[in-house]
């Protein structure tokens, strides 16, 4: 009976240690990069684990942004 309890004890300790390592690796590889990306104001893609930077449409097309006030209109 004592041998069985000892074996079960080591199985549970091993399972607990494996679970702790799995949680730590999940934090390092998934949670911390996501939080760092979202804190910077960027977009996080969970499938590819890439931090994307939002780009305005006016940067891509070269058109002027209509929502920005014109500096020339304020001059008398």
N, C-alpha and C positions, 0 to 999 in steps of 0.2 A: 504494500500500500504506500509506503514511504517513497518508493522509487517512482510510482505513478504520479504522486503529488509533485515530486521534484521535476519530472518531465513536463507536466502541465505548467508549472511555474515558469520554466524556461521558454515554453511556447508562448505564454502570455507576455513575458518580458520581450521576446523577439518580435512579436506582433506589435506591441506598444512602441518599440524602438523604430520599427519599419514605418509605422503610422506617423511618428514624429518627424522622421526624415522626409516622408512624402509631403506632409503639410509644409515643412520648411522649404522644400524645393518648389512647391506650388506658389508659395509667397514670393520667392526670389524670381522665378521665371514668368509668372503671370500677373500677380497682384501689384507688386512694386513698380514694374514698368508701366502698367496701366495707370496707376495713381500719379506717377511722375508726369506722364503724358497729359492726362486730364488737368493736372494742376497748372501746367504750362499753357493751357487753353487750346490744345490741339485735339485732333480726333483719334481715337484708339480703335483699331480694327482687330477684334478678338480672333478672327479666323487665321489671319496671317501674322498677327502680333506686330503690326507696323503702326507707328505713330505718324499720322498724316497731318500736314500743316494746311489749314484752310487757305485757299487762294481766292481772291475776289475775281469776279468775272471780268471786270475792267482790266485786270492785269493780263488775262489770257487773250482778250479780243483787241486790246489797245484803245478801246473807246473810253471817253471821259465818263466819269460817274455823275449821273444827273442829281443824285441826292446831296452832293457836296455844294455848298453855296459858292457862287462865283465871287472872287475878290474884286473884279472890275465893276460889278454892279453896285458895290458899296461906295465907290468914289463919286463925288459930286461933279 
